Amino acid sequence: ALIGWRCRLVTPPGGLILDPFAGSGSTGIAALRGGFQFVGVEKNAKWCEVARRRIVGDAPLLNRPEAPDGP
């Protein structure tokens, strides 16, 4: 709830949230639940996979193959 509040506090409706240290993906989940776009960056491959699984698990519509020309 706290991360969702922070997202709404500083980002316009439908805006883009950048998390340069995505970790386990909590900000990404809060952003997507709040109707924001999200870009997460994570250096550690282990945490990148954890974040991906959590976000896809929370937002199943993201779990789809990309079109050949992009998303």
Residue, then its C-alpha position, 0 to 999 in steps of 0.5 A: a500500500l505504501i509503494g502504491w501511495r508513493c506512485r500516485l503521489v509523484t506520477p500523473p495518471g497513466g504515467l511511467i514509473l522507472d525503478p532503477f533498482a527493481g529488486s524483487g519487483s514490489t514497485g512494479i507490482a504497485a505501479l501496474r496495480g495503480g494503472f501506471q506503466f513501469v520500467g524496472v532495471e536490475k543488475n542481478a540476474k537472480w533478482c531480475e528473474v524473481a521480479r519477472r515472476r512476481i510481476v507476471g504472477d500479479a499481472p497475468l496479461l503481461n504473460r504473453p508472447e511479444a509480437p515479432d515487431g515488438p510489444 
